[in-house]
Amino acid sequence: MSDTHFDFIVIGGGSAGYAAARTAHSLGLRVAVVDGAAELGGLCILRGCMPSKSLIESADRYLAIRHAAEFGLKAQPLGVDVAAIRERKRTLIADFASYRQGQLEDGRFVLYRGHASFVSVHEIEVLPRDGSASLKLTGRSFCITTGSVSSVPPILGLAGTGYWTSDDVLDAAELPQSFAVLGGGAIALEMAHYLEGIGREVTLIQRGPQFLTGLDPECSAVIEKAYIRRGITCHLGTKLHRVSAHGGRKLIEYQHGDHERSVTVDQVLVAMGRSPATDGLELHAAQVALSGKKITVLPTMQTSQAHIFAAGDVCSPLDVVHVAIQQGEIAARNAARLLRGESANETMDYRLLLFGVFSHPQVAAVGASEGDLQQRDIPYVTASYPFADHGKSMVMGETDGFVKMLAHRKTGEILGASCVGPHATELIHEVVIAMHHRTTVQDFMLIPHYHPTLSEIWTYPAEECADQVTG
């Protein structure tokens, strides 16, 4: 085998790419990783999961100070040092990123620092970042894991007026006093929480009728009510008209219901989702099919070319890191099978699809929603229980939200759950484990839960669902 010929070439060195590369190496394949980013590490480490949670941790603690009097404590919110928040974030991320860089450079893979594009179904061209001559690599199989980029819609005047994305917020040494956040998904809600949490004025402008499209509407209702109480202006069901400069600030004009509205702010934060990073890959040369910009994949993670796989945001139904890692691992194992002359027969199972938002209150969900079950004509029962009537959350002063459980009407197997409230992204994992083992609500309600804890709130909807099971 020549120096530029590999069993498995991974394009993109983020979470999905690294998972695919290390799995392929462990199976005895000769692996190359091609990454053209300015820094190694991928979105989650550098500009997504980890840096955003670092900033949100500061906001959470400042919120606690703001509410100290409720707990009989004398504390004053004396101000925020945004530069210090950024420095803490940078220190943490540098450690995470250097660890990932070390993993990519430890000799298990041949690492190419450059941009890749397909020349044919078995060949890519790599344009090195250092400006040296391009080179060509051939592979028996590939995995595309190039991730995603911020999606910026063509709003009249936006480009000329200027805007920020979450990347700008995450690495700002100073923050203006007021923001209009465009969007209603996870990034928009988390950034709004962070900005308001450290004392900025925030207006949330969402096109759709609810926050977190795809989740149950009652989840959105809880977030909207809590955010309004915090002083965040929330306008849902809007149509953006234009953005323009206005006396050194920015004017956003939009329609909200039947009313024409406008807001003048210091900065516009565009948080309207992300788009698959497929530009420049020349996928047509490899005859890899797209749906819009997203790569079309089978449950085996194979694209329209059996030997070319994809994983992560570039193809996933949900852009979250744990799914990306699982997809990358399955892609590598199936590639190894294919190269051995076997069938690529391992498939992704999205039954435990898990989603979380680090807003305040937090939101998390796993498995099917009511809409999913209705669409698939699966008989189900459901029950919910509010944090406002739960002892531990009342003690904590965190009473917004609820937990909700869905179970099969005949068998009682837990099919899904959602949680809006304190530590929702942690609480949801109890149900994830139960669903992994296909636990029924009848069994779940018999599991002991320590009192008083947040976790025991799940026993209430489980018991109510068990009473409704007819099998």
Secondary structure, 3 states (H helix, E strand, C coil): CCCCEEEEEEECCCHHHHHHHHHHHHCCCCEEEEECCCCCCCHHHHHCHHHHHHHHHHHHHHHHHHCHHHHCCCCCCCCCCHHHHHHHHHHHHHHHHHHHHHHHCCCCCEEEEEEEEEEECCEEEEEECCCCCCEEEEEEEEEECCCEEECCCCCECHHHHCCECHHHHHCCCCCCCEEEEECCCHHHHHHHHHHHHCCCEEEEECCCCCCCCCCCHHHHHHHHHHHHHHCCEEECCEEEEEEEEECCEEEEEEEECCEEEEEEECEEEECCCEEECCCCCCHHHHCCCEECCEECCCCCCECCCCCEEECHHHCCCCCCHHHHHHHHHHHHHHHHHHHCCCCCCCCCCHHHCEEEECCCCEEEEEECCHHHHHHCCCCEEEEEEEHHHCHHHHHHCCCCCEEEEEEECCCCEEEEEEEEECCHHHHHHHHHHHHHCCCEHHHHCCCCCCCCCCHHHHHHHHHHHHHHCCC
